[in-house]
């Protein structure tokens, strides 16, 4: 795979580095990696849905919607981050169909007609049971109070039909990733591995990738 797959739109005055004359935004490596993993895990003959809590400015989302035309990405975040993601994705993906909060009705609209949907975090309550192929979070759930994490995980358990995939702290932070309230009657842990992206900066890094699979799903 050529390094040029990490190219992303120069939107928002990003910082990064130049390699062979091409500019690469800081963080594009791990954002592309997780977008690739989500794309591979949800690969299907039918339309797919991936939901992320805390998508930030949309770095991972860009690669996910760019490389998976048969997938709808749903970003749920705080209002400030929603604005950033909307600006970045609408500017960087002019050929994609992106819906913002108030432009879709989660109860009646067919979200498969959109490449991305950007919604406030509380809208997760309106997502139907088992409507999402994969629920994702990176580096933010473990920074939240246990009650908040438990609420989000209750919805992940409810709305995900195949996978829960997250990267979070295991020893520091408000809530430890090993203590997340996964529904083990529905899901099973199939991978717990170090997320080594920050190891060069912090040799004592404690971030791990957790992948849970629905028990009724066979490969």
Secondary structure, 3 states (H helix, E strand, C coil): CCHHHHCCCCCCCCCEEEECCEEEECCHHHHHHHHHHHHHHCCCCCCEEEEEECCCCCHHHHHHHHHCCCEEEEEEECHHHHHHHHHHHHHHCCCCCEEECCCCCCCCCCHHHCCEEEEEHHHHHHCCCCCEEEEEEECCHHHCCHHHHHHHHHHHHHHEEEEEEEEEECCCCCCCHHHCCCCCCCEEEEEEEECHHHCCCCCCCCEEEEEEEECCCCC
